[in-house]
Amino acid sequence: MTATETPAAQTPATDSPARETLTSPAGNPLGFGRMLRKEDVRFVRGQGHYVDDLVLPGMLHGAILRSSYAHARIVSIDTSAAEAHPKVKAVITGKILETLKLAWMPSLSGDVVAVLATDKVRFQGQEVAFVIAEDEYSARDALELIEVEYEPLPAVVDARRALDSDAPVIRDDLEGRTDNHIYDWEAGDAAACDEVFANAPVVVAQDIIYPRVHPAPMETCGTVAHMDKVTGKLTVWTTTQAPHAHRTVYALVAGLPEHKIQVISPDIGGGFGNKVGIYPGYVLAIVGSIVTGVPVKWMEDRSENLMSTSFARDYHMHGEIASTRDGKILGLRVNVLADHGAFNGVAQPTKFPAGFFHVFTGSYDYPAAHCKVTAVYTNKALGGVAYACSFRITEAVYLVERMVDCLAFELGMDPAALRMKNLLRPEQFPYTSPTGWEYDSGEYPRALAEAMRIAGYDELRAEQSRRREDAKKPGADPAALLMGVGVSFFTEAVGAGPRKHMDILGLGMADGCELRLHPTGKAQLRLSVQTQGQGHETTFAQIVSHVIGIPPEDIEVIHGDTDNTPFGLGTYGSRSTPVSGAAAAVAAQRIKEKARVIAAAALECSVDDLEWEHGRWFVKGDPSQGKTIAEIAMAAHSSLELPEGVEGHLDASVVYNPPNLTYPFGAYICVVDVDPQTGAVKVRRFIAVDDCGPRINPMIVEGQVHGGLADGVGMALMEVIAFDSDGNNLGGSFMDYLLPTSMECPSWELGETVTPSPHHPIGVKGVGESATVGSPPAVVNAVLDALQIRAADMPFTPAATWRALQGRPLRPDLAIE
Amino acid sequence: MMKVQIEVNGKETSAEVDDRLLLVHYLRNTLGLTGTHWGCDTSNCGACAVWLDGIPVKSCTTLAAMADGASVRTVEGLEGDALDPVQQGFIEEHGLQCGFCTPGMMMTARALLDQVPDPDEATIREAISGNLCRCTGYENIVRAIRWAARHEAAAREQQSAHEPQGAAL
């Protein structure tokens, strides 16, 4: 096979490297190391259990009627024909929801969202009515029988027109609202920044669009809700990355008692941020079950997914970078116009309406930075939820990495050399950025040097020069491919909280974990976070194994069920390993210390006489006298007399409040070949060096990176949801919204460096979104390098690339010339 | 309504179905074989790929009626006495993450290996280009299929090595 093999993983243990070579009876590492996934056996048999697989006795099916207009007043809705359909059980409209006080629900960021439209529709695809029928086909048939009379209104499609004085007011439901302005927010020192820019020898300014894209997991969103009228218990099986947060919101929205709500998130077919929010369909399934008294299933189809459930990005940025003539960066400032759609539903910590965008200073050493973000309403689906974006760090990294390349272009400097000159140095960590972030650890030049080594950077540049010289010769082939090399360097900030700084809807971002050892030494680990494919059932077992030495196959990871797991905010922002992984490690450490006390009691010695080897406490100087964790677990449940104050059993419960974020980083290099006659871009090579601290399971980490790199290729080359001037969504199916296939993706070349987080109990940093954050600028920089132009906006479809070559770049977000 | 008879994974099945019932819904809802997934409606994603008379098709755009009298193979029919090498390859090479595209991807891969026992990377990439995966970036899927090809080749070699001996007995 020609696929490049990745280099052997470095031994990532933080305290006792030698023991990681130990293996369990099943051949798995006792702790960190490559281990096949425990969850795979069910998936390859087709025995995964996704929401849409669930069938309950008497279950009915819901379908949503959606607005065909981007902006229109609802004059009337006639549901009589739909209600007369022989298989229809109920039709719910906004008017009915109003009587239940459920027509509106809170968004994740202080706004309200219409569950079903009552007064106006505000984006194409908005929920207007809900039909409940005996089967899905009949429910969808009945949608055709509903007559809605609309009075069309002019739509606000271009975010840059949203604040015009004559722009129609989208949110006239909000009292006193006379414009489409949501918020202004800024970070950094504007005055200091202005001074630096006023005196800077070089200033480069550039408009940059990060267009609207969609996470588009292969499984769409859906819910099965069952309100048991006898017990009063509501069970909600749903596609959620945050089951506990959803339960609390349902309690708040519907006034249901929280202890009578169980949210179950079974196997999830990919999330990428799409399954963080609560969508009207979820609430409608619940209302439907309350109304009909039987379970109701709602699954959206792909068009509904792409048109209504969340979007990401839509940032219109104006960046300015200042430097000396020899390329020492002095400052960066940016003005952002953020298109939030018709409702402000971003999933961000409350204090940070623009997420972590103010980490935009990136990986470089300069004193002056300032950003201002203005958010506006437009007639598009609500959003800013995410697309593996780490709370807007994707936009931040794209901005700084594009601006650095613009500077390199103007100075005639090599972009890798310019970066190397400005990267933060290892001795500067912990480093406080000009906008107030404390980067915990980093060895940036080492990562960039490693990426350049793997890429053979100098040879690539030599090849490029040769090709460019050849192209200038008389009789040169006009179809000769244009070669481009793109570099990006990213710093991520993941693992939110700490809770005192970070909450969503008032819920602090800390996560619980319970570890229970059974008398026979097997364990159950209960987590608040929820995998969507990241392999938690394996990784978290390895974390516990790493600390207490029992085989990972003896540890069952339980998640995705609010009745059976402790509270926590869930999986997004790459926070599972940084937060819940820390909780699991701390729980295991507590078990280990309690095991020491019990071992001392069983061995009739002092705890100070005991020494630890992986999985066992033994008497110092007499290794034959010892107890394994399994023996201690049995003793803990036995009649053994324990020291005063020591409870029986071997359990631990932890709520982990992270002291800081963790800061993974990486250096990426992309090589492309562009066909000058068609504009087609081929990614020839992609080199990714990631530093996420020690790798618990290198196989899973590499898989996470691979997926994110494909995201980057997708966003840079094909993914965009554009709108026409009436607000029609032009990306509403997979025929229009293109995802990268195996043909567009190269064979990824990975490398790693290991810089442990100083504050995480096992040094790990999280990796789920690193590649999605870091890869788009590498691809875009490579394409622009091939075209030898300073700027054009992604996605570089063949048409867009061809037009950029002709000096007429397209605006990607609107189908308007 | 119409009656269809479809052999699914070697077993005869039959039901009165709506004329417009999609094959994916026949498999999932009528038969309860939920290993075949639905992902896009437009034949783009391949999460619903099954074999119809030995050829991979997108069951979200195939009517159950079109499969009347035919044989269908789904992910539930991949496993024999042991996991199919393709299934094992996906485990060994981390060829899946969320698992949603996996059944369709494996059905396509199995069909490829039946036609081309030793495909190179380019052949594999072309064969699976009608199956979208959002998690893996395809790299490990390619490796998984290569794993299956290697192990099947080794098994064939072992078998042919044993054959003369068997004939002598």
Interface residues (C-beta under 8 A of the other chain):
Chain A: M1 T2 A3 L36 R37 E39 D40 V41 R42 F43 V44 R45 G46 Q47 G48 Y50 D52 D53 V55 Y137 A216 P217 M218 E219 T220 D267 I268 G269 G270 F272 D301 R302 S303 Q532 G533 Q534 G535 M699 I700 E702 G703 Q704 V705 H706 G707 G708 L709 A710 S733 F734 M735 L739 T741 S742 M743 C745 S747 W748
Chain B: D18 R20 L21 R28 N29 G32 L33 T34 G35 T36 H37 W38 G39 C40 D41 T42 N44 C45 A47 T74 V75 E76 L78 E79 L83 Q87 Q88 F90 I91 E92 H94 L96 Q97 C98 G99 F100 C101 T102 P103 M106 D120 E121 I124 R125 E126 I128 S129 G130 N131 L132 C133 R134 C135 T136 G137 Y138 E139 N140 I141 V142 R143 R146
